[in-house]
Amino acid sequence: MVASTSYSAIALPDSAQVAATLHLWLSRHLTASGAAWLAQTLEQLSDEDSERVLFTRFSTAPRQVGKADLRLSEVDLHTAAIARAGWTPNQWSLDQAARTLLLLTFPSEPHDRYVAALEKLFAAADVAEQIALYQSLPVLPHPDRWIARAIDGLRTNITAVFNAIALHNPYPADYFDEAAWNQMVLKALFVDSRLSQIQRLEDRANPKLAQMLSDYAHERWAAGRPVNPQLWRPLGPFAEGWLVADLERALSSRELSDRQAAALACASAPSPDAQNLLDTVPDIKQAIATGQLTWDSFSLTHP
């Protein structure tokens, strides 16, 4: 189901700034031949037959610019966040950056033509091309037109494609409805994706997701299997009743990571029962109170 929310409050990407930024980053790394290919391609994308150019050059981009890492500095990432809130392309490669630049250079109006052309790309894309397309969603024009496409992409059985949507990507948190968001988080657990790399995981927490995560934890426990401690992160704000009992079980684990994650969840819970439970682990409670233990610091070693 596609969200029916109004997206007027979401900061739209500055497509021109994103394109200029990508072009600058690419210029640092491309060979003379790669730079010439890119310049020619960007010029041809303004011609009448630009759709043919887009399809052909999108496919051949890796051979022309290479697949090396983009290698961005902290200043670069700050620039990216200004151009589009939440955009963190530090995992991108040169060919992925070039492909996104082509998508941003292809004329975005009329918007029906633009959307139709990109849908053709999605339909014919191989795995690497799908990854580039889904990674580009937060910076593309007409962002509300890609919701159904992104949700459909979550059904993939290719983890790398799923991760391109779910991880390091602000698009799901901005545009997915609750049902799609919850299914994405749950599937991330099933395919062992890193929940800590889902943007705004705590912001989009909701009671239904908390119930789903609790059910998942019980299934894992019943099978004698460990529970990803990051699971407790979006559950904490709704911890009362049986959810507090779940956290109590996690706090009794032999694994320090389980106890730390459960304590962090208790710390974010409004219920007195959860706060009383936190009192049973005074050392961890003190680490949380002093800022030594946060979800961010925990995720460095337990993503």
Secondary structure by P-SEA (a helix, b strand, c coil): cccccccccccccaaaaaaaaaaaaaaacccaaaaaaaaaaaaaccccaaaaaaaaaaaacccccccccccccaaaaaaaaaaccccccccccaaaaaaaaaaaaccccaaaaaaaaaaaaaaaccaaaaaaaaaacccccccccaaaaaaaaaacccaaaaaacccccccccccccaaaaaaaaaaaaaacccccccccccccccaaaaaaaaaaaaaaaaacccccccccccccccccaaaaaaaaaaaacccaaaaaaaaaaaaacccaaaaaaaaacaaaaaaaaaccccccccccccc
